[in-house]
């Protein structure tokens, strides 16, 4: 059972790392093309602001997976990392809907100040929910630890 868990954990870590690497490489490639052709960089960076948050979410998820089966404090580590994932997804959704249009308004004079993106709103809502679940999980772990001291 434990061996099967560790194999699946390694597989998930590998898949998360692959997605992270592909997204990061595409972002670097895109940036290099923009720099090479003299296209303004700031609008691209503004558009890719959510990507940085989503990459942080992926890396936090990878760290949470790596903690499973590794240490006695794995529950606390996983709860903390899931909170990081939730916060990053929530902020990424907010950035896509509000920050990117506002930045592009100041950089390029775009008239739109809010961009209704169903995927970004959904990711933000899932991230907020995951953040709340992580907070509840951390509270439950603290309560269990306190109850364990009485027994």
N, C-alpha and C positions, 0 to 999 in steps of 0.2 A: 504494500500500500504506500509506504513512504517513498520507495524507489519510484513508483509510478508518479507520485506527486512531484518529486524532484525532476523527473524527465519532462513532465508537462510544464513545470516552472521554467526550465531551461528553454523549452520550445517557445513559450510566451515571451520570455526575455529576448530571444533571438528575433521574433517577429516584430516586437515593439522597436527594437534597435534598427531593424531593417526599414520600417516606416519612418522612423526618426531620421535615419541617414538619407533616405531618398528625398524627404521634404527639405532637409538642410542642404543637400547637394543641388537641388533644383533652385533653391533660393540663392545660393552662391553663384550658380550659373547665370541666373537672371540678373543678378547684380553686376557680374562681370560683363555681360552683354551691354547693359545700360552704361557702364563706365567706359567701355570701349567705343561706343558710338556717340558719346557726348550728350546723351539724354539726361535731363535733370534727375538727380538721385533722390531728392527729398520726397517727391510724390510717390516714388516706388517704396521708399522706406515707410511712408505713412500707410500705404496700402498693405504692407506686409507686417504691420504692427501686431495684428492678431496672430500671425504665424509664430512670432516669437513666444507668445503666451501658450499657443497650442504645442509648440515644441517642448516648453517647460512642463506642460501637462503630461506629455508622452514620457519624458525623462523621469518625472516623479512616479508615474505608473510603473516604469521599468524598475525603479528603486524599490517600490512597494513589492513587486514580484520577487525581487532579489532577496528581500528580507524574510519571505516566507520560508520556513524550515531552517533558517540560519541561526537564530538566536532565541534566547528565552524571552526577550522583550519584543518579539516580532509583532505582537498585537498592537502595541503602542506605536511602533514604527509604521506599520501598515495603516493604522488610523491617521497618523500624521501625514503620511504621503497621500492618502486618499483625500485628505483635506486640501493638500497642495494641488492635486489634480482638479478638485472641484473649484477651488479659487481661480486657478488658471483658466479653466473652461468658462467660468462666469465672467472673468475680466476680458477674455478673448471675445466672447459674445458682445459684451458692452463696447469693446473697442471697435468691433466691426460695425455695429449699429450707430454708435455715436462719435467715437474719437476719430475714426477714419474720415467720415464726411466733413467733420469740423476742421480737421487738419487740411484736407483738400480744399476746403473753402478758403482758408487763409493762404495756402500755397498757390492755388490755381484760380481762385475766384469762383469755384463751383457754387451753384445756388442751393444745392441740397445740403441740409444740415443734419438730417437723419436718414439712414438707409435701412429700409425694412427688408431684412434678410431672414427668411424663415429658418434657415439652417443655423444662422448665428444666434437667433433668439432661442431656438431649441437647445443648442449647445450651452448657452448661458443658463437656461433653466435647469438643464441636467446638471451642470456644474454647481449651481446653487443648491440643488437637492443633494448632490453628493457631498458638498461641504457641510450641510446640516446633518447628514447621516454620519459623517466622520466626527463631527462634534458630539453627537449623541453616543457614538461608539466610545469616544474618549471618556465621556462622563460615566458610561457604564463600566468601563475598565477601572476608573477611579473608585466607583462605588463598590465593585467587586474586591478591589484591593483593600478598601477600608473594612468591608465585612470579613475578609480573610484574616485581618488582624485581631478581630474579636474572637474568632474560633480557635 
